[in-house]
Amino acid sequence: MFCPVIELTQQLIRRPSLSPDDAGCQAILIERLKALGFTIEPMNIGDTLNVWAWRGQGETLAFAGHTDVVPTGDASRWINPPFEPTIRDGMLYGRGAADMKGSLAAMIVAAERFVTSNPNHKGRLAFLITSDEEASATNGTVKVVEALMARKERMDYCLVGEPSSTEIVGDVVKNGRRGSMTANLTVHGVQGHVAYPHLADNPVHRALPALNELVATEWDQGNEFFPPTSMQIANVQAGTGSNNVIPGECFVQFNFRFSTELTDAMIKQKVQELLDRHQLRYTLEWNVSGQPFLTSRGKLVDAVVNAVEHYNEIKPQLLTTGGTSDGRFIARMGAQVVELGPVNATIHKINECVKAADLQLLSRMYQRIMEQLIA
């Protein structure tokens, strides 16, 4: 039986689009959108392919997704080659099946059905597609959003097709994400011989009490939508490799996943005050990769909840858990942003897969969301 969503997903999986290489995926999607009368605007930057496409005018509902995928890992451990889509026992296997070529296919097919039924729809339907989400995320959605904001483009609602679901399609809808910020801390000491510690200054010993306090700090208690802010040490490096040398420097990298209870400025200030109180000589660099965002109940959340309830007869949980997504950039446009996609149990894993029936269901949900917001 021919199924447009599965057929398109398979076409996309066959293209080995390791981030940020699009490998021809967007050309397939652009062709389908052109046939529907979409205006296509390539916004390619460096090695990243981006496309902004729209049809109609007025209140804007955008669907956002990425064509790039993570590396396959050991291809010999896959039950079929990772870029040869295969259906077994109702499951579609292949790199990107769940994250997120399946979602993109579901979006495009939903748009085809919607436009066929509503050729003169009252709002604007748009697509924002990038090939740089899984890797550095520097030349993708963030740059497109900056360009769109500079020319005052309108975006009212945005649905990101990230795999949000845990057990069945739509059981979890992400209506926000925590912020993410990394600190690169170098504590400076004086290198010397371990037998003569009075002639040296061990930065590891100096750093430990401060790090202990950092780890023990309660940053906030979270709120109705967000868990408490989490701080985790990711990397610690010191020493020359020799057992008789006191190191001259100690490098510590730690990451904050923070809620809307705090701003990045508040965290930075608190960390700096703590380090100063411990009288450390240090260098501190910050990298903010995403601000927290939250979409409260409103037209978009209501439309998504309605679509899930209609097709799967379950009420989705609204959560902000997990890592970051391109939603963090899109939220800067003032749009209501949610994530609804397939089950995420196998994303980034060997033998990534998704229920074929789930992608068809997802496409129907996407179509219903279009009908509720811009028909």
C-alpha positions as CSV (number, residue, x, y, z in Angstrom):
1,M,0.0,0.0,0.0
2,F,1.4,3.4,-1.0
3,C,1.6,5.8,1.8
4,P,2.8,9.4,1.0
5,V,4.3,10.0,4.4
6,I,6.3,6.8,4.6
7,E,7.4,7.1,0.9
8,L,8.7,10.7,1.5
9,T,10.4,9.7,4.8
10,Q,12.2,6.8,3.0
11,Q,13.4,9.2,0.3
12,L,14.9,11.5,2.9
13,I,16.5,8.7,4.9
14,R,18.3,7.5,1.8
15,R,20.2,10.7,1.7
16,P,23.1,10.6,4.2
17,S,22.7,14.1,5.5
18,L,25.3,14.1,8.3
19,S,25.2,17.5,9.9
20,P,25.5,20.1,8.3
21,D,25.4,18.3,4.9
22,D,21.9,18.4,3.6
23,A,22.7,15.8,0.9
24,G,19.8,16.8,-1.3
25,C,17.0,16.5,1.2
26,Q,15.8,20.1,0.9
27,A,15.6,19.9,-2.8
28,I,13.0,17.1,-2.5
29,L,11.0,19.2,0.0
30,I,11.3,22.4,-2.0
31,E,10.0,20.6,-5.1
32,R,6.9,19.5,-3.2
33,L,6.3,22.9,-1.7
34,K,6.7,24.7,-5.1
35,A,4.0,22.4,-6.5
36,L,1.7,23.8,-3.8
37,G,2.4,27.4,-4.7
38,F,4.8,28.2,-1.9
39,T,7.3,31.1,-2.3
40,I,10.7,29.6,-1.8
41,E,13.6,31.6,-0.3
42,P,16.9,29.8,0.2
43,M,18.9,31.3,3.0
44,N,22.1,29.4,2.8
45,I,25.0,30.4,5.1
46,G,28.5,28.8,4.9
47,D,28.1,25.1,4.7
48,T,24.5,25.1,5.9
49,L,21.4,25.0,3.7
50,N,18.4,26.8,5.0
51,V,15.0,27.5,3.4
52,W,12.2,29.8,4.3
53,A,9.0,29.0,2.4
54,W,5.5,30.5,2.7
55,R,2.1,30.5,1.1
56,G,-0.7,33.0,1.7
57,Q,-0.7,36.0,4.0
58,G,-1.8,37.2,7.4
59,E,-1.5,35.3,10.7
60,T,1.4,32.9,10.3
61,L,1.8,29.3,11.3
62,A,5.3,28.0,10.7
63,F,6.5,24.4,10.8
64,A,10.2,24.0,11.6
65,G,12.5,21.1,11.2
66,H,16.0,20.0,10.3
67,T,17.2,17.7,7.5
68,D,20.6,16.9,9.1
69,V,21.2,13.8,11.2
70,V,23.8,12.6,13.7
71,P,26.5,10.1,12.8
72,T,25.4,6.5,12.5
73,G,27.9,4.9,14.9
74,D,29.1,1.4,13.9
75,A,27.1,0.7,10.8
76,S,27.7,-3.1,11.1
77,R,25.6,-3.1,14.3
78,W,22.5,-1.9,12.5
79,I,20.1,-4.6,11.4
80,N,20.0,-2.9,8.0
81,P,22.3,-0.2,6.6
82,P,21.4,3.1,8.4
83,F,20.7,5.0,5.1
84,E,18.6,2.2,3.6
85,P,15.2,2.6,5.1
86,T,13.6,-0.7,6.0
87,I,10.2,-1.6,7.4
88,R,10.1,-4.6,9.8
89,D,7.1,-5.5,12.0
90,G,5.6,-2.1,11.3
91,M,8.7,-0.2,12.4
92,L,10.5,2.0,9.9
93,Y,14.3,1.8,10.5
94,G,16.9,4.3,9.4
95,R,19.0,7.2,10.6
96,G,16.7,10.2,10.9
97,A,13.5,8.1,11.0
98,A,12.5,9.7,14.4
99,D,14.9,12.7,14.5
100,M,13.5,14.1,12.3
101,K,13.0,13.2,8.7
102,G,9.7,11.4,9.7
103,S,8.4,14.7,11.1
104,L,9.4,16.7,8.0
105,A,7.7,14.2,5.8
106,A,4.5,14.3,8.0
107,M,4.6,18.2,7.8
108,I,4.9,18.3,4.0
109,V,2.2,15.7,3.4
110,A,-0.1,17.5,5.9
111,A,0.5,20.7,4.0
112,E,-0.4,19.0,0.7
113,R,-3.7,17.7,2.1
114,F,-4.4,21.1,3.8
115,V,-3.8,23.2,0.7
116,T,-5.8,20.9,-1.5
117,S,-8.7,21.2,0.8
118,N,-8.2,24.9,1.6
119,P,-6.6,26.5,-1.5
120,N,-7.6,30.0,-0.2
121,H,-6.7,29.5,3.4
122,K,-7.0,32.8,5.4
123,G,-3.6,32.7,7.2
124,R,-0.1,32.2,6.0
125,L,1.5,28.7,6.2
126,A,5.3,28.7,6.4
127,F,8.2,26.3,6.6
128,L,11.6,26.9,8.2
129,I,14.0,24.1,7.4
130,T,17.7,23.9,8.2
131,S,20.6,21.4,7.9
132,D,22.4,22.6,11.0
133,E,20.6,21.6,14.1
134,E,22.5,18.5,15.3
135,A,26.0,19.9,15.2
136,S,27.1,23.5,15.9
137,A,23.7,25.1,15.2
138,T,25.5,28.3,14.3
139,N,24.5,28.9,10.6
140,G,21.0,27.4,10.7
141,T,17.8,28.5,12.4
142,V,19.5,31.1,14.5
143,K,20.7,33.0,11.4
144,V,17.4,32.6,9.6
145,V,15.5,34.0,12.6
146,E,17.9,37.0,12.8
147,A,17.3,37.8,9.2
148,L,13.5,37.4,9.5
149,M,13.5,39.6,12.6
150,A,15.6,42.3,10.9
151,R,13.0,42.6,8.2
152,K,10.1,42.4,10.7
153,E,8.7,39.1,9.4
154,R,5.6,37.9,11.1
155,M,5.5,34.6,12.9
156,D,2.6,34.0,15.3
157,Y,2.7,30.2,15.8
158,C,5.5,27.7,15.3
159,L,5.4,23.9,15.5
160,V,8.8,22.2,15.8
161,G,8.8,18.6,14.8
162,E,11.3,17.4,17.3
163,P,10.5,13.9,18.7
164,S,8.7,14.9,21.8
165,S,6.7,11.7,22.5
166,T,7.8,9.0,25.0
167,E,5.4,6.1,24.7
168,I,2.8,7.0,22.1
169,V,2.5,9.9,19.7
170,G,1.4,13.1,21.4
171,D,1.7,11.8,25.0
172,V,4.2,14.7,25.6
173,V,4.2,18.1,24.0
174,K,7.1,20.4,24.7
175,N,5.8,23.9,25.4
176,G,9.1,25.3,26.5
177,R,12.7,24.4,27.1
178,R,15.3,25.2,29.8
179,G,18.1,27.6,29.0
180,S,21.6,26.2,28.6
181,M,24.8,28.0,29.6
182,T,28.4,26.7,29.9
183,A,31.2,28.1,32.0
184,N,34.8,27.5,31.2
185,L,36.8,28.2,34.4
186,T,40.6,28.2,34.6
187,V,41.9,28.5,38.1
188,H,45.5,29.8,38.1
189,G,48.2,28.5,40.5
190,V,52.0,28.1,40.5
191,Q,53.6,25.0,39.1
192,G,56.2,23.3,41.2
193,H,57.6,20.1,42.7
194,V,55.3,18.0,44.9
195,A,58.1,17.7,47.4
196,Y,58.2,21.5,47.8
197,P,54.6,22.6,48.0
198,H,55.6,25.8,49.8
199,L,57.2,26.9,46.6
200,A,54.1,26.2,44.5
201,D,50.4,27.0,44.6
202,N,48.2,24.0,43.8
203,P,45.1,25.3,41.8
204,V,43.3,22.0,42.3
205,H,43.4,22.3,46.0
206,R,42.3,25.9,45.8
207,A,39.4,25.1,43.4
208,L,38.0,22.1,45.4
209,P,36.2,24.1,48.2
210,A,34.7,26.4,45.6
211,L,33.5,23.5,43.4
212,N,32.0,21.8,46.4
213,E,30.0,24.9,47.1
214,L,29.0,25.2,43.5
215,V,27.7,21.7,43.5
216,A,25.8,22.1,46.8
217,T,24.1,25.4,45.8
218,E,20.4,25.4,45.3
219,W,19.9,27.8,42.4
220,D,16.1,27.9,42.5
221,Q,13.2,25.6,43.1
222,G,11.8,25.7,39.6
223,N,8.2,26.6,39.0
224,E,4.9,25.1,37.6
225,F,6.5,24.4,34.2
226,F,10.2,24.0,35.0
227,P,12.2,21.7,37.3
228,P,14.9,23.4,39.5
229,T,17.9,24.7,37.7
230,S,20.6,22.0,37.4
231,M,24.4,22.6,37.4
232,Q,26.7,19.8,36.3
233,I,30.4,19.6,36.1
234,A,31.3,18.2,32.7
235,N,35.1,18.3,32.4
236,V,38.0,18.7,34.8
237,Q,41.6,18.9,33.6
238,A,44.9,19.6,35.4
239,G,48.4,18.3,35.7
240,T,51.3,17.5,33.3
241,G,50.8,13.7,33.5
242,S,53.7,13.4,35.9
243,N,53.2,12.3,39.5
244,N,55.8,14.7,40.9
245,V,54.6,18.0,39.4
246,I,52.0,20.3,41.1
247,P,50.0,21.7,38.2
248,G,50.0,25.4,37.3
249,E,46.4,25.5,36.2
250,C,43.1,23.7,36.7
251,F,40.4,23.8,34.1
252,V,36.8,23.1,35.0
253,Q,33.8,23.2,32.6
254,F,30.3,23.2,34.0
255,N,26.9,23.6,32.5
256,F,23.7,25.1,33.7
257,R,20.2,24.1,32.6
258,F,18.1,26.9,34.0
259,S,14.5,27.8,34.3
260,T,12.6,31.0,33.8
261,E,13.2,31.7,37.5
262,L,16.7,32.9,36.7
263,T,18.4,34.9,34.0
264,D,21.9,34.1,32.7
265,A,23.1,37.4,34.2
266,M,21.9,36.3,37.7
267,I,23.7,33.0,37.4
268,K,26.9,34.6,36.2
269,Q,26.9,37.1,39.1
270,K,26.3,34.4,41.7
271,V,29.1,32.2,40.3
272,Q,31.5,35.1,40.2
273,E,30.7,36.2,43.8
274,L,31.3,32.6,44.9
275,L,34.7,32.4,43.2
276,D,35.8,35.7,44.6
277,R,34.7,34.8,48.1
278,H,37.1,31.8,47.8
279,Q,39.9,34.2,46.8
280,L,40.7,32.3,43.6
281,R,42.9,33.6,40.8
282,Y,40.8,32.6,37.8
283,T,39.7,33.3,34.2
284,L,36.1,32.6,33.4
285,E,34.4,32.4,30.0
286,W,30.7,31.9,29.4
287,N,28.8,30.5,26.5
288,V,25.0,30.9,26.5
289,S,23.6,28.5,23.9
290,G,20.0,29.1,24.7
291,Q,17.6,31.1,26.8
292,P,14.7,29.4,28.5
293,F,11.3,29.9,26.8
294,L,7.8,29.0,27.7
295,T,4.5,29.0,25.6
296,S,1.5,29.2,27.9
297,R,-1.9,28.0,27.1
298,G,-3.2,29.8,24.1
299,K,-4.3,29.2,20.5
300,L,-1.3,27.1,19.5
301,V,-1.2,24.9,22.7
302,D,-5.0,24.5,22.5
303,A,-4.8,23.5,18.8
304,V,-2.1,20.9,19.5
305,V,-3.8,19.4,22.5
306,N,-7.1,19.2,20.5
307,A,-5.3,17.5,17.6
308,V,-3.7,14.9,19.9
309,E,-7.0,14.2,21.7
310,H,-8.8,13.9,18.4
311,Y,-6.5,11.3,16.9
312,N,-5.0,9.5,19.9
313,E,-7.7,10.1,22.5
314,I,-5.2,11.1,25.1
315,K,-4.5,14.4,26.8
316,P,-0.8,15.3,26.3
317,Q,1.4,16.3,29.1
318,L,2.9,19.8,28.6
319,L,6.6,19.5,29.6
320,T,9.8,21.5,29.3
321,T,12.3,18.6,29.9
322,G,15.2,17.5,27.8
323,G,17.9,19.3,26.0
324,T,17.6,22.4,23.8
325,S,16.0,22.7,20.4
326,D,15.8,25.3,17.6
327,G,12.6,26.4,19.3
328,R,14.8,28.6,21.5
329,F,15.8,30.7,18.6
330,I,12.3,30.9,17.1
331,A,10.8,32.0,20.4
332,R,12.8,35.2,20.1
333,M,10.4,36.3,17.3
334,G,7.6,36.4,19.8
335,A,5.9,33.4,18.4
336,Q,4.1,30.8,20.4
337,V,6.3,27.7,20.0
338,V,5.6,24.1,20.8
339,E,7.3,20.8,19.8
340,L,5.2,17.8,18.7
341,G,6.9,14.8,17.1
342,P,7.3,11.0,17.2
343,V,8.4,8.8,20.0
344,N,12.0,9.6,21.0
345,A,13.1,6.2,22.4
346,T,15.7,5.4,19.7
347,I,16.9,8.9,18.6
348,H,20.7,9.1,18.1
349,K,20.9,5.3,18.7
350,I,22.0,2.3,16.6
351,N,18.8,1.0,14.9
352,E,16.9,4.3,15.2
353,C,13.3,3.6,14.2
354,V,9.7,4.8,14.4
355,K,6.3,3.2,14.0
356,A,5.3,3.7,10.4
357,A,1.6,4.2,11.6
358,D,2.8,6.9,14.0
359,L,4.1,9.1,11.1
360,Q,0.8,8.8,9.3
361,L,-1.0,9.7,12.6
362,L,1.4,12.7,13.1
363,S,0.7,14.0,9.7
364,R,-3.1,14.0,10.4
365,M,-2.4,15.9,13.7
366,Y,-0.3,18.5,11.8
367,Q,-3.1,18.9,9.3
368,R,-5.7,19.4,12.0
369,I,-3.5,22.1,13.6
370,M,-3.3,23.9,10.3
371,E,-7.1,23.7,9.9
372,Q,-7.7,25.1,13.4
373,L,-5.3,28.0,13.1
374,I,-5.2,29.3,9.5
375,A,-8.0,27.6,7.4
